[in-house]
């Protein structure tokens, strides 16, 4: 414990979902609803379809808030809305939309729970995209989230310039998916190339490349390498570490931490609910790096956020990175006794 001023630890990348229960406005395409992936997804949120039908989708947000409140390592989570696909007239295309989590649903949840922050999502080709952006800002959005490969647009599209200028004006960071996407039934992966982010960056937008473009290669070049080159040119480019502790990406974390361009540009996020899926979030794939005792201790932590922070710490992620999201979002430091991160004390790689 130490008495000092410190920043809150914020999970910058936390998903929500719903089935439309309780007039939440959430939408799931029947195709995805039938897919085995959606059942896994709901289970990771700690809810069942039946519970949602009975209590309403807000239960998902209540459970996330309870998980954060119970966490000793994470103070707040930015819960991300997810806009759908729009047609050529800028109207929602429900047939091509797989999953929609409306801004209002998340904003209301954040208003109800002090543990939650509002991450808005607005398709930039909506007819009323700028009005929606202003409205999200008024409702306290701390960032804007995109998944271009699913929402079906290209961040390099020059028609988006007015949207980028408004984002920059409002000071809202843009958190956008980079690297391949596997959580949905189909994806247009070429638009997740970090090089497509030059346009918002040149318009002065603060951009956060979700997952640091890991697992992807574009024109034969690994995503993180492309991202590192952009970091040299654009000081407002960041990357989040969400999903980097999952079994399929965990091998890439040490290389990211060792890349000088990423120094001071990495932000903590989890990609919840994926960190709650035991098969994906187990520390055992890192056994050789962590050693048996540490791995076993980590595997026994039940709160998914606490487990993920402990795993990040054991893999070399420093407090500066854990506290970086709060700094970027402009949330003031807090002064007092820091009793947090106790579960992670003494966890170091055994080498
Ligand atoms: Zn995500």
Boltz pocket constraint, residues with backbone or C-beta under 6 A from the ligand:
constraints:
  - pocket:
      binder: B
      contacts: [[A, 13], [A, 15], [A, 242], [A, 271]]
      max_distance: 6.0
